[in-house]
């Protein structure tokens, strides 16, 4: 009993000490749509009514910057610590392209003045960047295009026009990148989503269907390398590709909430945010856990300048931040499906143990006094254990391997 009391005390203390996300004071009530940080301290958020916010102290304070426009800004991207861009459009889809050369402290207009309502911008270096969008109504007009600059935004040239509305870009090199598009098909106005890829700087593109609106609404894509990428969807699905966007499969449905943005800090760890929702994976998208939000709100963009520090922005000036990589509290860690899942729990018959760990794992079951009841090597993700001869009480189930130990509580009644 003493062991159990100490264990519960440790759980309680660590849970209270490890907040995942904290709210920051943005100083605005305008909706924020995109956020970008060049490092853990310096970042910019943009949104409705030409809003541009800048921080140089990790979000402790945010300063509203004069943008010179009242139009909605949908995306921002930086080439380095000082040079960055923001794009948007008017209600009639006239594009706005803003540029900063002092880290976001001031901005000037670099607009094309064309009928291309830009909603995404991606810069690889100080000279090479892409902007994507569409003309006319966002819903019914399929006109869309991708423009490229090779001189730091001084001039832009159209490199892609498939007749689809373009709204999300992801480029890893000046030549290789992706654009997410959708296309409205009469007579039923089905909406088809495609991912288009170029490996030669926009000279040619390969187009691959992701799905239609009857299946899912694709909102954001993020590639961890040239082959593996993820898409967040309006119905809560997470899609994955391992062949550079040619084929896509659903890897997870954790929520039925609208997911608007996805971001990975490395090949294994990623985040998806949306309508009052933050999800995190630590196994390359195979499983996702819910993160606790400091308050309700719809999130539109998430960005991590490093593995531990991340920001997300959304409705009514909402900005939230994590400094521990969205780390779960200990009590959530030991029950997270990312690591160890027990069911049914409580039970008095058999217990099914499910884990994402694979190969050379040892399963231990300990009673409240720390006495080992079972030790078993397992190599399958699902194991069933007969516990009918166990006395009633609280037990600890542990999976141990060379990486570490994962623990969950089991109640036998």
Order of alpha helices (4+ residues) and beta strands (2+ residues): alpha-beta-beta-beta-beta-beta-beta-beta-beta-beta-beta-beta-beta-beta-beta-beta-beta-beta-beta-beta-beta-beta-beta-beta-beta-beta-beta-beta-beta-alpha-beta-beta-beta-beta-beta-beta-beta
